[in-house]
């Protein structure tokens, strides 16, 4: 046996010993229960699609979807020039909302489409403040994603503004707060102190997946109560039975972001806590039948 082989075996043995020792010393720390995420059945959350219905951000459209029997909504929020939190219409370019007050957005919808401007003036609730959604649907879960970048003025304000609004509306126990920017979630939690259910940002999801695949998953300390999983990150598939179980053992709820309902039968076997979909009627019908 050569010297290099002996060194390799020694290093390998040391790694195994370190792994074994860490398994003994370090115990998993599941997340505490959050009232907002306690469901007796698979939850179906609706993600409203402005492209399909020009009035999708009106309370009427939300009410029609709620009447289908959904368990809640997923919304993207932005801060206006006068520091009002609104649900961001998809057709507005990134950053445009911060250039207008709430009144200006309602009265003169800043779009290149004359048809959209006309629709907005005919239906002023096309621009929907988050406050109105929370007030109208106190029985439903609202997953709130902070869309403003933390590097912007609006992004620096929205975590504290959102916390104050949730306290004012007594809504802290019926929402999940998240963002694609992990920094924004951390900023919000400086105010909430884990009293509000938190969603996982993109970096948190990557961190969890790396921990799961590295065999050192017992060292992972989750910072989120809800993972909204896309089908994959890059080339790495996230919708796997092993990864879902890994998260659930840490008391993390796992929802799947569904773009196509054709694989619903296969996905339903992965024991997700819920589904996020733009086609809630189809998903609800499937679970009602099965």
C-alpha positions as CSV (number, residue, x, y, z in Angstrom):
1,X,0.0,0.0,0.0
2,X,1.5,3.3,-1.1
3,X,1.8,6.5,1.0
4,X,-0.9,8.3,-1.0
5,X,-3.3,5.5,-0.4
6,X,-2.6,5.5,3.3
7,X,-3.2,9.3,3.5
8,X,-6.4,9.0,1.5
9,X,-7.7,6.3,3.8
10,X,-6.7,8.3,6.9
11,X,-8.5,11.4,5.6
12,X,-11.6,9.3,4.7
13,X,-11.7,7.7,8.1
14,X,-11.3,11.1,9.8
15,X,-14.3,12.4,7.7
16,X,-16.4,9.5,8.7
17,X,-15.5,9.9,12.3
18,X,-16.3,13.6,12.2
19,X,-19.7,12.9,10.6
20,X,-20.5,10.2,13.2
21,X,-19.5,12.5,16.1
22,X,-21.6,15.4,14.7
23,X,-24.6,13.0,14.5
24,X,-24.2,12.2,18.2
25,X,-23.6,15.8,19.4
26,X,-25.9,17.8,17.1
27,X,-29.6,17.1,17.2
28,X,-32.1,18.5,14.6
29,X,-34.1,21.5,15.8
30,X,-37.6,21.5,14.2
31,X,-39.4,24.8,13.7
32,X,-42.1,25.8,16.2
33,X,-45.7,25.4,15.1
34,X,-47.2,28.4,13.4
35,X,-51.0,28.8,13.6
36,X,-51.2,30.2,10.0
37,X,-49.9,26.9,8.6
38,X,-52.1,24.5,10.5
39,X,-54.5,22.8,7.9
40,X,-56.5,19.6,8.3
41,X,-56.2,18.9,4.5
42,X,-54.0,19.7,1.6
43,X,-54.1,23.5,1.1
44,X,-54.6,25.1,-2.3
45,X,-53.4,28.7,-2.6
46,X,-54.3,30.8,-5.6
47,X,-51.8,32.9,-7.5
48,X,-53.9,35.4,-9.5
49,X,-52.9,36.0,-13.1
50,X,-53.3,39.5,-14.4
51,X,-52.6,38.3,-18.0
52,X,-55.8,36.2,-18.0
53,X,-58.1,38.8,-16.6
54,X,-57.5,42.5,-16.7
55,X,-59.5,43.0,-13.5
56,X,-57.7,40.3,-11.6
57,X,-56.5,42.6,-8.8
58,X,-60.0,43.8,-7.9
59,X,-61.7,42.5,-4.8
60,X,-64.4,41.0,-7.0
61,X,-61.9,38.8,-8.7
62,X,-60.4,37.6,-5.4
63,X,-63.9,37.0,-4.0
64,X,-64.8,34.8,-7.0
65,X,-61.6,32.7,-6.5
66,X,-62.2,32.5,-2.7
67,X,-65.7,31.2,-3.4
68,X,-64.1,28.2,-5.2
69,X,-62.9,27.0,-1.8
70,X,-59.2,28.0,-1.9
71,X,-57.3,28.1,1.4
72,X,-55.6,31.4,0.6
73,X,-53.7,33.6,-1.8
74,X,-50.1,34.2,-2.8
75,X,-49.4,37.9,-3.4
76,X,-46.4,40.0,-4.4
77,X,-46.3,43.4,-2.7
78,X,-44.6,46.7,-3.5
79,X,-44.4,50.1,-1.8
80,X,-45.9,53.2,-3.5
81,X,-44.4,56.7,-3.4
82,X,-46.6,57.6,-0.5
83,X,-45.5,54.4,1.3
84,X,-48.7,52.4,0.8
85,X,-48.3,48.7,0.5
86,X,-50.1,47.4,-2.6
87,X,-50.4,44.1,-4.5
88,X,-48.2,44.6,-7.5
89,X,-50.0,44.3,-10.9
90,X,-48.0,42.1,-13.2
91,X,-48.2,44.5,-16.1
92,X,-46.3,47.3,-14.3
93,X,-42.5,47.4,-15.0
94,X,-40.2,46.7,-12.0
95,X,-39.7,49.9,-10.0
96,X,-42.6,51.8,-11.6
97,X,-44.9,51.6,-8.5
98,X,-42.4,53.5,-6.4
99,X,-42.8,56.5,-8.7
100,X,-46.5,57.0,-8.1
101,X,-48.8,57.5,-5.1
102,X,-51.7,55.2,-4.4
103,X,-54.1,57.8,-5.7
104,X,-52.1,58.4,-8.9
105,X,-52.0,54.7,-9.6
106,X,-55.7,54.4,-9.2
107,X,-56.5,57.5,-11.3
108,X,-54.0,57.3,-14.0
109,X,-52.7,53.7,-14.3
110,X,-49.1,54.2,-15.8
111,X,-49.3,51.7,-18.6
112,X,-48.4,52.0,-22.3
113,X,-51.8,50.3,-23.0
114,X,-54.7,52.6,-23.4
115,X,-57.0,49.7,-22.8
116,X,-55.4,49.1,-19.4
117,X,-55.7,52.7,-18.5
118,X,-59.4,52.7,-19.3
119,X,-59.9,49.5,-17.3
120,X,-58.2,51.0,-14.3
121,X,-60.3,54.2,-14.4
122,X,-63.5,52.1,-14.7
123,X,-62.4,49.9,-11.9
124,X,-60.3,51.8,-9.3
125,X,-59.9,48.6,-7.3
126,X,-57.6,47.3,-10.0
127,X,-54.9,48.7,-7.8
128,X,-55.5,46.8,-4.6
129,X,-53.9,47.8,-1.2
130,X,-52.8,44.8,0.9
131,X,-54.8,46.3,3.7
132,X,-58.1,45.6,1.8
133,X,-57.2,42.0,1.1
134,X,-56.4,41.3,4.7
135,X,-59.6,43.0,5.8
136,X,-61.8,41.1,3.3
137,X,-60.5,37.6,3.8
138,X,-59.6,37.2,7.6
139,X,-60.4,33.4,7.3
140,X,-57.8,32.8,4.5
141,X,-54.0,32.4,4.6
142,X,-52.1,35.1,2.7
143,X,-48.6,34.4,1.6
144,X,-47.0,37.8,1.2
145,X,-43.8,38.2,-0.8
146,X,-41.9,41.4,-0.5
147,X,-40.9,42.3,-4.0
148,X,-38.9,45.5,-3.5
149,X,-35.1,44.9,-3.6
150,X,-33.4,45.6,-0.3
151,X,-31.0,47.9,-2.1
152,X,-33.8,50.4,-2.9
153,X,-35.4,53.0,-0.7
154,X,-38.7,51.2,-0.8
155,X,-37.0,47.9,0.0
156,X,-35.4,49.4,3.1
157,X,-38.9,50.5,4.4
158,X,-41.2,47.7,3.5
159,X,-40.2,45.2,6.2
160,X,-41.1,47.6,9.0
161,X,-44.1,49.0,7.1
162,X,-45.5,45.5,6.6
163,X,-44.9,44.6,10.3
164,X,-46.9,47.6,11.4
165,X,-49.7,46.9,9.0
166,X,-50.0,43.3,10.3
167,X,-50.1,44.4,13.9
168,X,-52.7,47.1,13.1
169,X,-54.9,44.5,11.2
170,X,-54.3,41.8,13.9
171,X,-53.1,39.6,11.0
172,X,-49.8,38.3,12.3
173,X,-51.1,34.8,12.8
174,X,-52.8,34.4,9.4
175,X,-50.0,35.2,7.0
176,X,-46.7,34.0,5.8
177,X,-44.1,36.6,5.0
178,X,-41.4,35.8,2.4
179,X,-39.3,37.2,-0.4
180,X,-36.9,36.0,-3.0
181,X,-34.4,38.2,-1.2
182,X,-33.4,36.4,2.0
183,X,-32.2,39.7,3.4
184,X,-35.7,41.1,3.4
185,X,-37.0,38.2,5.4
186,X,-34.3,38.7,7.9
187,X,-35.1,42.4,8.2
188,X,-38.8,41.7,8.7
189,X,-38.0,39.1,11.4
190,X,-36.0,41.7,13.3
191,X,-39.5,43.2,14.1
192,X,-41.5,40.0,14.2
193,X,-39.1,38.0,16.3
194,X,-40.5,34.7,14.9
195,X,-44.1,35.6,15.8
196,X,-45.0,35.5,12.1
197,X,-44.6,32.4,9.9
198,X,-41.7,32.9,7.5
199,X,-41.2,31.7,4.0
200,X,-37.9,30.6,2.6
201,X,-35.9,32.9,0.3
202,X,-34.0,31.5,-2.7
203,X,-30.7,31.2,-0.7
204,X,-32.5,29.4,2.2
205,X,-33.9,26.8,-0.3
206,X,-30.4,26.3,-1.8
207,X,-28.9,25.9,1.7
208,X,-31.4,23.3,2.7
209,X,-31.0,21.3,-0.6
210,X,-27.2,21.3,-0.2
211,X,-27.5,20.1,3.4
212,X,-29.9,17.4,2.3
213,X,-27.7,16.1,-0.4
214,X,-24.4,16.4,1.6
215,X,-25.3,13.8,4.2
216,X,-24.8,16.5,6.8
217,X,-28.5,17.4,6.9
218,X,-28.5,17.1,10.7
219,X,-26.4,20.2,10.8
220,X,-29.0,22.3,8.9
221,X,-30.8,24.9,11.0
222,X,-33.9,26.1,9.2
223,X,-34.9,29.8,9.2
224,X,-38.3,29.3,7.6
225,X,-41.6,27.7,8.3
226,X,-42.7,27.4,4.7
227,X,-40.9,26.3,1.6
228,X,-42.6,27.1,-1.7
229,X,-40.7,24.8,-4.0
230,X,-40.4,25.4,-7.8
231,X,-39.9,22.3,-9.9
232,X,-36.2,22.7,-9.8
233,X,-33.3,25.1,-9.1
234,X,-31.1,25.0,-12.2
235,X,-30.7,21.4,-13.0
236,X,-31.4,20.2,-9.5
237,X,-34.9,18.7,-9.1
238,X,-36.6,19.8,-5.8
239,X,-39.8,17.9,-6.0
240,X,-38.5,14.6,-4.6
241,X,-39.9,12.5,-1.9
242,X,-36.6,12.5,0.1
243,X,-36.2,16.3,0.1
244,X,-39.9,16.8,1.1
245,X,-39.6,14.4,4.0
246,X,-36.3,16.0,5.1
247,X,-38.0,19.4,5.4
248,X,-41.2,18.0,7.0
249,X,-39.1,16.3,9.7
250,X,-38.0,19.8,10.7
251,X,-41.7,20.8,10.9
252,X,-41.4,22.8,7.7
253,X,-44.5,23.0,5.5
254,X,-43.8,22.3,1.9
255,X,-45.9,23.8,-0.9
256,X,-45.3,23.1,-4.6
257,X,-45.5,25.9,-7.1
258,X,-47.5,24.3,-9.9
259,X,-47.4,25.8,-13.4
260,X,-49.1,22.8,-15.1
261,X,-51.7,20.5,-13.6
262,X,-51.0,17.5,-15.9
263,X,-48.6,16.0,-13.3
264,X,-51.0,16.5,-10.4
265,X,-51.6,12.8,-9.8
266,X,-47.9,12.1,-9.5
267,X,-47.2,15.2,-7.4
268,X,-50.0,14.4,-5.0
269,X,-48.1,11.3,-3.9
270,X,-45.2,13.4,-2.6
271,X,-47.2,14.4,0.4
272,X,-46.8,18.2,-0.1
273,X,-48.6,20.3,2.5
274,X,-50.2,22.3,-0.3
275,X,-50.1,23.6,-3.8
276,X,-49.7,27.1,-5.3
277,X,-51.5,27.4,-8.6
278,X,-52.9,29.8,-11.2
279,X,-55.6,27.1,-11.9
280,X,-57.1,26.6,-8.4
281,X,-60.4,25.3,-9.8
282,X,-58.7,22.3,-11.5
283,X,-56.6,21.5,-8.4
284,X,-59.5,21.7,-6.1
285,X,-61.6,19.5,-8.3
286,X,-58.9,16.9,-8.4
287,X,-58.6,16.7,-4.6
288,X,-62.4,16.7,-4.1
289,X,-62.6,13.7,-6.4
290,X,-59.7,11.9,-4.8
